[in-house]
Amino acid sequence: MSAPPPLSPVEARVLGVLLEKARTTPDVYPLTVNALTAGCNQKTSREPVMNLAEAEVQAALDALRSRVLVLETFGASGRVLRYAHNFPKVYGVPAAAADLLAVLMLRGPQTASELRANAERLHHFADASAVEGYLYELAERPDGPLAVLLPRQPGSRESRWAHLLCGPAALPTPAAAGPAVAQPEGADLAALLERMDRLEAEVRELRVRLDGS
């Protein structure tokens, strides 16, 4: 089976919210467009923070529905149209792996330890090794990887994982060790050396005075 085509960032956010809310608020799931939009635009537990209009969310839902990633239902009330995800079945992944991908879609790249903590409300993983087990399975899928281990950043103890549902993951830009310092050249260097000589002479003079006092 070939890998499904890449998702857009908005489609990934919509799917991530549906996966999350199915676990954390099952009493109001499936979600209405209004509730789904609010979940997409949350200011917490989201990276990046988005400000989507209902029309944008609806367009993403229509695109996902055409790929059977989202299903329509009227729920128990039978009055308001609601939406549920069909993610694990379409991508052929276990529920625990789908929960990890949801957290990656909602929060961006994370270490295995961070994923374990952030996924706690969706799925309890015994330890970081259990998380890594699912991630390596996602990274080594014969029909196309869904996750990738990013190169470790300078100063970091652990490497971060990213999802590949929107295509290749952007590699992190190495963080600068500190603010750039301009190197003196030409006349500036000569002036700096002259100032250093003058300061050293003043220090020697002060020491002579102190020794003679």
PyRosetta script that sets phi, psi and omega in degrees:
from pyrosetta import init, pose_from_sequence

init()
pose = pose_from_sequence("MSAPPPLSPVEARVLGVLLEKARTTPDVYPLTVNALTAGCNQKTSREPVMNLAEAEVQAALDALRSRVLVLETFGASGRVLRYAHNFPKVYGVPAAAADLLAVLMLRGPQTASELRANAERLHHFADASAVEGYLYELAERPDGPLAVLLPRQPGSRESRWAHLLCGPAALPTPAAAGPAVAQPEGADLAALLERMDRLEAEVRELRVRLDGS")
pose.set_psi(1, 129.5)
pose.set_omega(1, -179.3)
pose.set_phi(2, -78.6)
pose.set_psi(2, 156.1)
pose.set_omega(2, -179.1)
pose.set_phi(3, -69.7)
pose.set_psi(3, 141.6)
pose.set_omega(3, 177.3)
pose.set_phi(4, -61.8)
pose.set_psi(4, 155.2)
pose.set_omega(4, 178.4)
pose.set_phi(5, -63.7)
pose.set_psi(5, 156.2)
pose.set_omega(5, -177.0)
pose.set_phi(6, -61.7)
pose.set_psi(6, 151.1)
pose.set_omega(6, 174.9)
pose.set_phi(7, -88.9)
pose.set_psi(7, 156.3)
pose.set_omega(7, 169.4)
pose.set_phi(8, -81.8)
pose.set_psi(8, 161.3)
pose.set_omega(8, 177.9)
pose.set_phi(9, -55.9)
pose.set_psi(9, -37.6)
pose.set_omega(9, 179.8)
pose.set_phi(10, -69.9)
pose.set_psi(10, -41.0)
pose.set_omega(10, 178.0)
pose.set_phi(11, -63.0)
pose.set_psi(11, -39.6)
pose.set_omega(11, 178.0)
pose.set_phi(12, -64.5)
pose.set_psi(12, -39.7)
pose.set_omega(12, 179.1)
pose.set_phi(13, -65.1)
pose.set_psi(13, -43.3)
pose.set_omega(13, 179.7)
pose.set_phi(14, -62.0)
pose.set_psi(14, -46.7)
pose.set_omega(14, 178.9)
pose.set_phi(15, -63.0)
pose.set_psi(15, -42.1)
pose.set_omega(15, 179.6)
pose.set_phi(16, -60.5)
pose.set_psi(16, -41.3)
pose.set_omega(16, 179.6)
pose.set_phi(17, -66.8)
pose.set_psi(17, -43.0)
pose.set_omega(17, 178.4)
pose.set_phi(18, -60.8)
pose.set_psi(18, -42.5)
pose.set_omega(18, 177.6)
pose.set_phi(19, -63.4)
pose.set_psi(19, -42.8)
pose.set_omega(19, -178.5)
pose.set_phi(20, -65.6)
pose.set_psi(20, -51.0)
pose.set_omega(20, -174.5)
pose.set_phi(21, -69.0)
pose.set_psi(21, -27.1)
pose.set_omega(21, 175.7)
pose.set_phi(22, -60.3)
pose.set_psi(22, -31.2)
pose.set_omega(22, 179.7)
pose.set_phi(23, -89.1)
pose.set_psi(23, -44.0)
pose.set_omega(23, -170.0)
pose.set_phi(24, -87.8)
pose.set_psi(24, -28.7)
pose.set_omega(24, 179.5)
pose.set_phi(25, -133.7)
pose.set_psi(25, 62.8)
pose.set_omega(25, -176.4)
pose.set_phi(26, -62.6)
pose.set_psi(26, -21.2)
pose.set_omega(26, -178.1)
pose.set_phi(27, -71.0)
pose.set_psi(27, -21.7)
pose.set_omega(27, 179.3)
pose.set_phi(28, -113.8)
pose.set_psi(28, 8.9)
pose.set_omega(28, 179.5)
pose.set_phi(29, -97.8)
pose.set_psi(29, 141.8)
pose.set_omega(29, -1.9)
pose.set_phi(30, -60.1)
pose.set_psi(30, 162.6)
pose.set_omega(30, -172.1)
pose.set_phi(31, -101.7)
pose.set_psi(31, 147.1)
pose.set_omega(31, 170.0)
pose.set_phi(32, -78.1)
pose.set_psi(32, 166.6)
pose.set_omega(32, 177.7)
pose.set_phi(33, -60.9)
pose.set_psi(33, -38.6)
pose.set_omega(33, -179.2)
pose.set_phi(34, -63.2)
pose.set_psi(34, -47.4)
pose.set_omega(34, 179.7)
pose.set_phi(35, -66.2)
pose.set_psi(35, -37.8)
pose.set_omega(35, 179.6)
pose.set_phi(36, -66.0)
pose.set_psi(36, -39.9)
pose.set_omega(36, 178.0)
pose.set_phi(37, -63.4)
pose.set_psi(37, -42.2)
pose.set_omega(37, 177.8)
pose.set_phi(38, -61.9)
pose.set_psi(38, -40.1)
pose.set_omega(38, 178.1)
pose.set_phi(39, -66.6)
pose.set_psi(39, -36.5)
pose.set_omega(39, 178.1)
pose.set_phi(40, -66.8)
pose.set_psi(40, -33.0)
pose.set_omega(40, -174.8)
pose.set_phi(41, -97.2)
pose.set_psi(41, 13.1)
pose.set_omega(41, 177.7)
pose.set_phi(42, -55.0)
pose.set_psi(42, 144.3)
pose.set_omega(42, 178.5)
pose.set_phi(43, -87.9)
pose.set_psi(43, -17.5)
pose.set_omega(43, 179.0)
pose.set_phi(44, -110.9)
pose.set_psi(44, 153.7)
pose.set_omega(44, 177.9)
pose.set_phi(45, 59.7)
pose.set_psi(45, 27.8)
pose.set_omega(45, 179.1)
pose.set_phi(46, -134.9)
pose.set_psi(46, 133.6)
pose.set_omega(46, 176.5)
pose.set_phi(47, -147.2)
pose.set_psi(47, 111.0)
pose.set_omega(47, 2.2)
pose.set_phi(48, -83.2)
pose.set_psi(48, 163.7)
pose.set_omega(48, 173.3)
pose.set_phi(49, -72.8)
pose.set_psi(49, 134.0)
pose.set_omega(49, -179.4)
pose.set_phi(50, -115.6)
pose.set_psi(50, 162.0)
pose.set_omega(50, 175.5)
pose.set_phi(51, -134.4)
pose.set_psi(51, 76.2)
pose.set_omega(51, -174.0)
pose.set_phi(52, -91.6)
pose.set_psi(52, 143.8)
pose.set_omega(52, 172.9)
pose.set_phi(53, -85.2)
pose.set_psi(53, 158.2)
pose.set_omega(53, 179.3)
pose.set_phi(54, -58.5)
pose.set_psi(54, -33.7)
pose.set_omega(54, -179.9)
pose.set_phi(55, -64.1)
pose.set_psi(55, -36.9)
pose.set_omega(55, 178.5)
pose.set_phi(56, -68.4)
pose.set_psi(56, -40.9)
pose.set_omega(56, 178.4)
pose.set_phi(57, -65.3)
pose.set_psi(57, -41.7)
pose.set_omega(57, 179.4)
pose.set_phi(58, -63.4)
pose.set_psi(58, -40.9)
pose.set_omega(58, 178.6)
pose.set_phi(59, -62.8)
pose.set_psi(59, -40.5)
pose.set_omega(59, 177.4)
pose.set_phi(60, -65.1)
pose.set_psi(60, -40.6)
pose.set_omega(60, 178.0)
pose.set_phi(61, -61.4)
pose.set_psi(61, -42.4)
pose.set_omega(61, 179.6)
pose.set_phi(62, -62.6)
pose.set_psi(62, -40.9)
pose.set_omega(62, 179.0)
pose.set_phi(63, -66.7)
pose.set_psi(63, -41.0)
pose.set_omega(63, 179.5)
pose.set_phi(64, -69.0)
pose.set_psi(64, -35.8)
pose.set_omega(64, 179.2)
pose.set_phi(65, -65.9)
pose.set_psi(65, -33.7)
pose.set_omega(65, 179.2)
pose.set_phi(66, -66.9)
pose.set_psi(66, -19.9)
pose.set_omega(66, 178.6)
pose.set_phi(67, -104.9)
pose.set_psi(67, 10.5)
pose.set_omega(67, 178.2)
pose.set_phi(68, 62.6)
pose.set_psi(68, 18.8)
pose.set_omega(68, 176.0)
pose.set_phi(69, -81.0)
pose.set_psi(69, -18.9)
pose.set_omega(69, 178.2)
pose.set_phi(70, -131.1)
pose.set_psi(70, 140.1)
pose.set_omega(70, 179.8)
pose.set_phi(71, -118.3)
pose.set_psi(71, 142.1)
pose.set_omega(71, 177.6)
pose.set_phi(72, -91.9)
pose.set_psi(72, 144.9)
pose.set_omega(72, 176.8)
pose.set_phi(73, -155.0)
pose.set_psi(73, 153.5)
pose.set_omega(73, 174.8)
pose.set_phi(74, -96.8)
pose.set_psi(74, -0.1)
pose.set_omega(74, 177.2)
pose.set_phi(75, 63.5)
pose.set_psi(75, -164.3)
pose.set_omega(75, -176.7)
pose.set_phi(76, -69.6)
pose.set_psi(76, -32.6)
pose.set_omega(76, -176.6)
pose.set_phi(77, -70.9)
pose.set_psi(77, -34.0)
pose.set_omega(77, -179.3)
pose.set_phi(78, 73.8)
pose.set_psi(78, 11.9)
pose.set_omega(78, -176.5)
pose.set_phi(79, -115.1)
pose.set_psi(79, -42.8)
pose.set_omega(79, -175.1)
pose.set_phi(80, -104.7)
pose.set_psi(80, 131.5)
pose.set_omega(80, 179.5)
pose.set_phi(81, -70.4)
pose.set_psi(81, 132.3)
pose.set_omega(81, -179.4)
pose.set_phi(82, -128.1)
pose.set_psi(82, 166.4)
pose.set_omega(82, -174.9)
pose.set_phi(83, -130.9)
pose.set_psi(83, 139.4)
pose.set_omega(83, 176.9)
pose.set_phi(84, -129.3)
pose.set_psi(84, 153.6)
pose.set_omega(84, 180.0)
pose.set_phi(85, -87.9)
pose.set_psi(85, 158.3)
pose.set_omega(85, 175.5)
pose.set_phi(86, -130.0)
pose.set_psi(86, 32.1)
pose.set_omega(86, -168.6)
pose.set_phi(87, -61.8)
pose.set_psi(87, -55.9)
pose.set_omega(87, -175.6)
pose.set_phi(88, -58.1)
pose.set_psi(88, -37.1)
pose.set_omega(88, -177.6)
pose.set_phi(89, -69.8)
pose.set_psi(89, -43.2)
pose.set_omega(89, -178.1)
pose.set_phi(90, -67.5)
pose.set_psi(90, -43.4)
pose.set_omega(90, -176.9)
pose.set_phi(91, -88.2)
pose.set_psi(91, -10.2)
pose.set_omega(91, 177.5)
pose.set_phi(92, 66.8)
pose.set_psi(92, 45.0)
pose.set_omega(92, -179.7)
pose.set_phi(93, -123.0)
pose.set_psi(93, 151.1)
pose.set_omega(93, 176.0)
pose.set_phi(94, -67.7)
pose.set_psi(94, 161.1)
pose.set_omega(94, -175.9)
pose.set_phi(95, -59.1)
pose.set_psi(95, -39.4)
pose.set_omega(95, -178.9)
pose.set_phi(96, -63.8)
pose.set_psi(96, -40.1)
pose.set_omega(96, 177.9)
pose.set_phi(97, -66.8)
pose.set_psi(97, -38.9)
pose.set_omega(97, 177.6)
pose.set_phi(98, -62.4)
pose.set_psi(98, -38.0)
pose.set_omega(98, 178.4)
pose.set_phi(99, -65.0)
pose.set_psi(99, -39.2)
pose.set_omega(99, 177.1)
pose.set_phi(100, -64.8)
pose.set_psi(100, -42.0)
pose.set_omega(100, 178.3)
pose.set_phi(101, -64.6)
pose.set_psi(101, -35.4)
pose.set_omega(101, 177.1)
pose.set_phi(102, -60.9)
pose.set_psi(102, -44.0)
pose.set_omega(102, -179.9)
pose.set_phi(103, -66.7)
pose.set_psi(103, -37.1)
pose.set_omega(103, 176.6)
pose.set_phi(104, -66.9)
pose.set_psi(104, -38.4)
pose.set_omega(104, 178.0)
pose.set_phi(105, -66.6)
pose.set_psi(105, -33.6)
pose.set_omega(105, -175.5)
pose.set_phi(106, -87.5)
pose.set_psi(106, -30.8)
pose.set_omega(106, -172.0)
pose.set_phi(107, -119.2)
pose.set_psi(107, -2.8)
pose.set_omega(107, -179.8)
pose.set_phi(108, 80.8)
pose.set_psi(108, -175.4)
pose.set_omega(108, -177.2)
pose.set_phi(109, -57.4)
pose.set_psi(109, 139.8)
pose.set_omega(109, -179.1)
pose.set_phi(110, -148.3)
pose.set_psi(110, 158.2)
pose.set_omega(110, 173.4)
pose.set_phi(111, -76.6)
pose.set_psi(111, 166.5)
pose.set_omega(111, 178.9)
pose.set_phi(112, -60.8)
pose.set_psi(112, -38.2)
pose.set_omega(112, 179.4)
pose.set_phi(113, -66.1)
pose.set_psi(113, -42.0)
pose.set_omega(113, 177.8)
pose.set_phi(114, -64.5)
pose.set_psi(114, -41.1)
pose.set_omega(114, 178.8)
pose.set_phi(115, -62.4)
pose.set_psi(115, -41.2)
pose.set_omega(115, 179.6)
pose.set_phi(116, -60.2)
pose.set_psi(116, -43.8)
pose.set_omega(116, -179.4)
pose.set_phi(117, -69.1)
pose.set_psi(117, -43.5)
pose.set_omega(117, -175.6)
pose.set_phi(118, -74.9)
pose.set_psi(118, -20.8)
pose.set_omega(118, 180.0)
pose.set_phi(119, -94.0)
pose.set_psi(119, 2.7)
pose.set_omega(119, -172.8)
pose.set_phi(120, -56.5)
pose.set_psi(120, -38.5)
pose.set_omega(120, -178.1)
pose.set_phi(121, -74.3)
pose.set_psi(121, -17.5)
pose.set_omega(121, -179.8)
pose.set_phi(122, -95.3)
pose.set_psi(122, -42.5)
pose.set_omega(122, -177.4)
pose.set_phi(123, -156.8)
pose.set_psi(123, 135.4)
pose.set_omega(123, 178.1)
pose.set_phi(124, -89.0)
pose.set_psi(124, 119.0)
pose.set_omega(124, 175.1)
pose.set_phi(125, -104.6)
pose.set_psi(125, 134.6)
pose.set_omega(125, -175.4)
pose.set_phi(126, -59.4)
pose.set_psi(126, -40.1)
pose.set_omega(126, -179.8)
pose.set_phi(127, -160.9)
pose.set_psi(127, 179.0)
pose.set_omega(127, -179.1)
pose.set_phi(128, -64.6)
pose.set_psi(128, -29.4)
pose.set_omega(128, 179.1)
pose.set_phi(129, -64.4)
pose.set_psi(129, -35.5)
pose.set_omega(129, 177.7)
pose.set_phi(130, -65.6)
pose.set_psi(130, -39.6)
pose.set_omega(130, 177.3)
pose.set_phi(131, -62.4)
pose.set_psi(131, -46.7)
pose.set_omega(131, -178.8)
pose.set_phi(132, -62.2)
pose.set_psi(132, -34.0)
pose.set_omega(132, 178.6)
pose.set_phi(133, -59.4)
pose.set_psi(133, -46.0)
pose.set_omega(133, 178.1)
pose.set_phi(134, -67.8)
pose.set_psi(134, -39.0)
pose.set_omega(134, -178.4)
pose.set_phi(135, -64.9)
pose.set_psi(135, -41.5)
pose.set_omega(135, 178.7)
pose.set_phi(136, -67.0)
pose.set_psi(136, -32.8)
pose.set_omega(136, 174.8)
pose.set_phi(137, -64.4)
pose.set_psi(137, -41.1)
pose.set_omega(137, 178.3)
pose.set_phi(138, -65.9)
pose.set_psi(138, -34.3)
pose.set_omega(138, -178.0)
pose.set_phi(139, -76.9)
pose.set_psi(139, -20.3)
pose.set_omega(139, -174.5)
pose.set_phi(140, -113.7)
pose.set_psi(140, 21.1)
pose.set_omega(140, 179.4)
pose.set_phi(141, -62.1)
pose.set_psi(141, 131.6)
pose.set_omega(141, -178.9)
pose.set_phi(142, -66.2)
pose.set_psi(142, -25.5)
pose.set_omega(142, -179.5)
pose.set_phi(143, -96.5)
pose.set_psi(143, 17.5)
pose.set_omega(143, 176.5)
pose.set_phi(144, 121.8)
pose.set_psi(144, 125.9)
pose.set_omega(144, -179.2)
pose.set_phi(145, -68.1)
pose.set_psi(145, 148.1)
pose.set_omega(145, 176.7)
pose.set_phi(146, -114.3)
pose.set_psi(146, -4.8)
pose.set_omega(146, 178.7)
pose.set_phi(147, -146.1)
pose.set_psi(147, 157.4)
pose.set_omega(147, -179.3)
pose.set_phi(148, -145.6)
pose.set_psi(148, 143.2)
pose.set_omega(148, 175.4)
pose.set_phi(149, -88.3)
pose.set_psi(149, 117.6)
pose.set_omega(149, -177.1)
pose.set_phi(150, -79.4)
pose.set_psi(150, 153.5)
pose.set_omega(150, 175.4)
pose.set_phi(151, -58.0)
pose.set_psi(151, 140.7)
pose.set_omega(151, -178.9)
pose.set_phi(152, -68.4)
pose.set_psi(152, 134.3)
pose.set_omega(152, -179.6)
pose.set_phi(153, -79.5)
pose.set_psi(153, 149.8)
pose.set_omega(153, 178.2)
pose.set_phi(154, -56.7)
pose.set_psi(154, 132.5)
pose.set_omega(154, 179.2)
pose.set_phi(155, 87.2)
pose.set_psi(155, -5.9)
pose.set_omega(155, 179.9)
pose.set_phi(156, -95.8)
pose.set_psi(156, 142.1)
pose.set_omega(156, 179.1)
pose.set_phi(157, -85.3)
pose.set_psi(157, -26.6)
pose.set_omega(157, -178.7)
pose.set_phi(158, -126.4)
pose.set_psi(158, 150.6)
pose.set_omega(158, 174.0)
pose.set_phi(159, -83.3)
pose.set_psi(159, 153.6)
pose.set_omega(159, 179.4)
pose.set_phi(160, -102.0)
pose.set_psi(160, 153.7)
pose.set_omega(160, 177.4)
pose.set_phi(161, -105.2)
pose.set_psi(161, 148.4)
pose.set_omega(161, 176.4)
pose.set_phi(162, -134.8)
pose.set_psi(162, 153.0)
pose.set_omega(162, 175.6)
pose.set_phi(163, -85.5)
pose.set_psi(163, 160.2)
pose.set_omega(163, -179.5)
pose.set_phi(164, -118.2)
pose.set_psi(164, 20.8)
pose.set_omega(164, -176.5)
pose.set_phi(165, -69.8)
pose.set_psi(165, -22.6)
pose.set_omega(165, 178.6)
pose.set_phi(166, -103.9)
pose.set_psi(166, 14.5)
pose.set_omega(166, -176.7)
pose.set_phi(167, 105.7)
pose.set_psi(167, -171.3)
pose.set_omega(167, -178.5)
pose.set_phi(168, -55.6)
pose.set_psi(168, 139.0)
pose.set_omega(168, 179.7)
pose.set_phi(169, -77.8)
pose.set_psi(169, 140.3)
pose.set_omega(169, 176.9)
pose.set_phi(170, -72.9)
pose.set_psi(170, 130.4)
pose.set_omega(170, 179.6)
pose.set_phi(171, -71.9)
pose.set_psi(171, 139.8)
pose.set_omega(171, -179.5)
pose.set_phi(172, -66.2)
pose.set_psi(172, 143.9)
pose.set_omega(172, 175.8)
pose.set_phi(173, -80.0)
pose.set_psi(173, 125.1)
pose.set_omega(173, -179.1)
pose.set_phi(174, -54.6)
pose.set_psi(174, 131.0)
pose.set_omega(174, 179.8)
pose.set_phi(175, -71.6)
pose.set_psi(175, 141.0)
pose.set_omega(175, 179.2)
pose.set_phi(176, -69.0)
pose.set_psi(176, 141.2)
pose.set_omega(176, -179.7)
pose.set_phi(177, -65.9)
pose.set_psi(177, -25.5)
pose.set_omega(177, 179.8)
pose.set_phi(178, -178.8)
pose.set_psi(178, 178.1)
pose.set_omega(178, -179.6)
pose.set_phi(179, -62.9)
pose.set_psi(179, 142.3)
pose.set_omega(179, -179.5)
pose.set_phi(180, -65.3)
pose.set_psi(180, 138.0)
pose.set_omega(180, 179.1)
pose.set_phi(181, -113.0)
pose.set_psi(181, 123.4)
pose.set_omega(181, -179.9)
pose.set_phi(182, -69.7)
pose.set_psi(182, 133.8)
pose.set_omega(182, 180.0)
pose.set_phi(183, -91.0)
pose.set_psi(183, 129.0)
pose.set_omega(183, 179.8)
pose.set_phi(184, -67.7)
pose.set_psi(184, 142.6)
pose.set_omega(184, 178.8)
pose.set_phi(185, -135.1)
pose.set_psi(185, 155.8)
pose.set_omega(185, 171.6)
pose.set_phi(186, 56.3)
pose.set_psi(186, -124.9)
pose.set_omega(186, -176.0)
pose.set_phi(187, -62.3)
pose.set_psi(187, -34.5)
pose.set_omega(187, 179.6)
pose.set_phi(188, -62.6)
pose.set_psi(188, -40.3)
pose.set_omega(188, 179.2)
pose.set_phi(189, -66.2)
pose.set_psi(189, -41.8)
pose.set_omega(189, 179.0)
pose.set_phi(190, -62.4)
pose.set_psi(190, -42.5)
pose.set_omega(190, 179.5)
pose.set_phi(191, -64.8)
pose.set_psi(191, -37.8)
pose.set_omega(191, 179.5)
pose.set_phi(192, -66.0)
pose.set_psi(192, -42.0)
pose.set_omega(192, 179.3)
pose.set_phi(193, -65.4)
pose.set_psi(193, -39.4)
pose.set_omega(193, 178.7)
pose.set_phi(194, -63.2)
pose.set_psi(194, -40.9)
pose.set_omega(194, 179.7)
pose.set_phi(195, -65.2)
pose.set_psi(195, -39.5)
pose.set_omega(195, 179.1)
pose.set_phi(196, -64.0)
pose.set_psi(196, -41.6)
pose.set_omega(196, 177.7)
pose.set_phi(197, -61.2)
pose.set_psi(197, -41.0)
pose.set_omega(197, -178.3)
pose.set_phi(198, -66.5)
pose.set_psi(198, -40.4)
pose.set_omega(198, 179.5)
pose.set_phi(199, -66.6)
pose.set_psi(199, -39.5)
pose.set_omega(199, 178.5)
pose.set_phi(200, -64.6)
pose.set_psi(200, -37.9)
pose.set_omega(200, 178.1)
pose.set_phi(201, -64.9)
pose.set_psi(201, -40.5)
pose.set_omega(201, 179.1)
pose.set_phi(202, -65.7)
pose.set_psi(202, -36.9)
pose.set_omega(202, 178.1)
pose.set_phi(203, -65.3)
pose.set_psi(203, -43.3)
pose.set_omega(203, 178.9)
pose.set_phi(204, -61.5)
pose.set_psi(204, -40.4)
pose.set_omega(204, -179.8)
pose.set_phi(205, -64.4)
pose.set_psi(205, -40.1)
pose.set_omega(205, 178.8)
pose.set_phi(206, -66.0)
pose.set_psi(206, -36.8)
pose.set_omega(206, 179.6)
pose.set_phi(207, -66.2)
pose.set_psi(207, -39.4)
pose.set_omega(207, 177.9)
pose.set_phi(208, -62.0)
pose.set_psi(208, -42.7)
pose.set_omega(208, 179.1)
pose.set_phi(209, -63.1)
pose.set_psi(209, -42.1)
pose.set_omega(209, -180.0)
pose.set_phi(210, -66.0)
pose.set_psi(210, -38.6)
pose.set_omega(210, -180.0)
pose.set_phi(211, -68.2)
pose.set_psi(211, -30.5)
pose.set_omega(211, -178.0)
pose.set_phi(212, -85.9)
pose.set_psi(212, -10.3)
pose.set_omega(212, -178.2)
pose.set_phi(213, -82.2)
pose.dump_pdb("model.pdb")
